[in-house]
Amino acid sequence: MTPLAAAEGSPQEKAKESQMSEKWKNIDREQIHARGVDTIHSIYGHDLLHNQIFPLWGAHTQDVQFMELFTVYGMYLSDYEVLTPLETELVVFVTISCLGLGTGPALWHLRGLGRLLGARGSDESDSAVRTVKDQLRSLKVAIMDVVEFVGEEYLRKAKLDTWPNVGDVVRMLGGWGEDPPEAQATATEKT
């Protein structure tokens, strides 16, 4: 924030006039939670988190679930005032991958990108799935090119050899996920 404030000129003077944004003054917890649930379902699918992932956190399940649904996804990752859902997921995927978190989180967010691009199911011969897989392969190559350009230290940190491949979504996660009929109907209505 400091460089941004400096670019605007006279940060100390502007700080005296600073006011909290209206959107943070009257937070609607239920609306933010619902927004987080919608976003997380669009990325991971509808029942995956509740049936397969959240239970893995044991005694911490309720706390982590609240943090994920309300704070991480509800307040931040589903605030589309600046970035679209796809742009947000791209930033998340690139960041997670470049931090060297490829085998777990990056694979789930690769799947999430595929879902946002329209991939569903596990039929590798489906033309929509093939198109999405090609797009994701190209994205991965572009990101890796940037990491290599930055240099050796970043290459070591990013651990490119741990980054998931598009085929891992079906092999390791069983596919791109399906949406329940009511979600499919809602998606059809939006198009």
C-alpha positions in Angstrom: 0.0 0.0 0.0 2.9 2.4 0.7 3.9 2.7 -3.0 0.3 3.2 -4.0 -0.2 5.9 -1.4 3.0 7.6 -2.4 2.0 7.6 -6.1 -1.2 9.4 -5.1 0.9 12.1 -3.5 1.2 13.3 0.1 0.2 10.1 2.0 0.3 11.8 5.5 -2.2 14.5 4.4 -4.5 12.0 2.7 -4.4 9.8 5.8 -6.0 12.6 7.8 -9.0 12.5 5.4 -9.2 8.7 5.1 -12.6 7.1 5.8 -13.6 3.5 5.9 -15.3 2.3 2.8 -19.1 2.1 3.0 -19.0 -1.6 2.1 -17.2 -2.4 5.4 -19.4 -0.3 7.7 -22.5 -2.5 7.6 -21.3 -6.0 6.9 -24.2 -8.5 6.2 -22.7 -11.7 7.6 -25.4 -13.9 6.0 -24.9 -12.3 2.5 -21.1 -12.6 2.7 -21.4 -16.3 3.9 -23.8 -17.1 1.1 -21.5 -15.4 -1.4 -18.6 -17.5 -0.1 -20.6 -20.7 -0.4 -21.6 -19.8 -4.0 -18.0 -19.1 -4.9 -16.6 -22.2 -3.3 -19.2 -24.3 -5.0 -18.3 -22.8 -8.4 -14.7 -23.8 -7.8 -14.8 -27.1 -6.0 -18.3 -28.4 -6.8 -21.3 -28.6 -4.5 -20.7 -31.5 -2.1 -17.0 -32.0 -2.4 -15.9 -29.8 0.5 -18.7 -30.8 2.9 -18.3 -34.5 2.3 -14.6 -35.0 1.5 -12.5 -32.0 2.6 -14.0 -30.3 5.6 -14.2 -33.6 7.6 -10.4 -34.0 7.3 -9.9 -31.1 9.7 -11.3 -33.0 12.7 -12.0 -30.8 15.8 -11.1 -27.7 13.8 -13.7 -28.3 11.1 -16.2 -25.7 12.2 -13.6 -23.0 12.7 -11.8 -23.6 9.4 -15.1 -23.9 7.6 -16.2 -20.5 8.9 -12.9 -19.0 8.0 -13.0 -20.4 4.5 -16.6 -19.7 3.7 -16.9 -16.3 5.4 -13.5 -14.7 5.4 -11.4 -16.2 2.6 -14.1 -16.9 0.0 -17.0 -14.7 1.2 -15.2 -11.4 2.0 -12.2 -11.6 -0.3 -12.2 -14.2 -3.2 -15.8 -13.4 -4.1 -15.5 -9.6 -4.1 -15.7 -9.1 -7.8 -15.6 -5.3 -7.8 -12.2 -5.3 -9.5 -11.5 -8.8 -10.8 -14.0 -11.3 -12.4 -14.4 -14.8 -10.9 -12.1 -16.2 -13.6 -9.4 -13.5 -13.1 -9.6 -14.1 -9.3 -9.1 -17.8 -9.7 -6.2 -17.2 -12.1 -4.5 -15.1 -9.5 -5.1 -17.7 -6.8 -3.8 -20.6 -9.0 -0.7 -18.7 -10.1 0.1 -17.6 -6.5 -0.4 -21.0 -5.0 1.6 -22.7 -7.8 4.5 -20.2 -7.6 4.7 -20.7 -3.8 5.5 -24.3 -4.5 2.2 -25.7 -3.3 1.6 -27.8 -6.4 0.6 -31.2 -5.3 -2.5 -30.3 -3.2 -3.9 -26.8 -3.4 -2.7 -26.0 -6.9 -4.4 -29.2 -8.2 -7.7 -28.2 -6.7 -7.4 -24.7 -8.1 -6.4 -26.0 -11.5 -9.7 -28.0 -11.3 -11.5 -24.9 -10.2 -10.2 -23.0 -13.2 -11.4 -25.8 -15.4 -14.8 -25.6 -13.8 -15.0 -21.9 -14.3 -14.1 -22.4 -17.9 -17.0 -25.0 -18.3 -15.4 -28.4 -17.7 -17.5 -31.0 -16.0 -17.4 -34.7 -15.5 -14.5 -37.1 -16.3 -15.1 -37.8 -20.0 -11.8 -36.9 -21.6 -13.3 -37.2 -25.1 -15.8 -34.5 -24.5 -15.0 -31.6 -26.8 -15.6 -28.9 -24.1 -13.3 -30.7 -21.6 -10.6 -31.1 -24.3 -10.8 -27.3 -25.1 -10.5 -26.4 -21.4 -7.6 -28.8 -20.9 -5.8 -27.2 -23.9 -6.4 -23.7 -22.4 -5.1 -24.8 -19.0 -2.0 -26.5 -20.5 -1.2 -23.2 -22.3 -1.7 -21.3 -19.1 0.6 -23.6 -17.2 3.3 -23.2 -19.9 3.0 -19.4 -19.8 3.3 -19.3 -16.0 6.3 -21.6 -16.0 8.0 -19.4 -18.6 7.6 -16.4 -16.3 9.0 -18.4 -13.3 12.0 -19.4 -15.4 12.5 -15.8 -16.6 12.6 -14.6 -13.0 15.6 -16.8 -12.2 17.1 -19.7 -10.3 16.0 -18.7 -6.8 12.4 -18.4 -7.9 12.6 -21.7 -9.8 13.7 -23.4 -6.6 10.9 -21.8 -4.6 8.2 -22.6 -7.1 9.1 -26.3 -7.4 7.9 -26.7 -11.0 8.3 -30.5 -10.8 5.4 -30.6 -8.2 3.0 -28.6 -10.4 -0.1 -30.6 -11.4 -0.8 -31.6 -15.0 -4.2 -31.2 -16.5 -4.6 -35.0 -16.6 -4.1 -35.2 -12.9 -7.6 -33.7 -12.4 -9.2 -36.9 -13.7 -6.5 -39.3 -12.4 -6.2 -37.9 -8.9 -9.5 -36.1 -8.3 -11.9 -38.2 -10.4 -12.7 -35.4 -12.8 -14.0 -31.9 -12.9 -17.1 -32.6 -10.8 -20.7 -32.5 -11.6 -23.3 -30.0 -10.6 -26.6 -31.0 -9.0 -29.6 -30.5 -11.2 -30.7 -27.2 -9.4 -27.3 -25.7 -10.0 -27.3 -26.7 -13.7 -30.7 -25.1 -14.1 -29.4 -21.9 -12.5 -26.3 -21.9 -14.7 -28.5 -22.3 -17.8 -30.7 -19.4 -16.7 -27.6 -17.1 -16.4 -26.5 -17.7 -20.0 
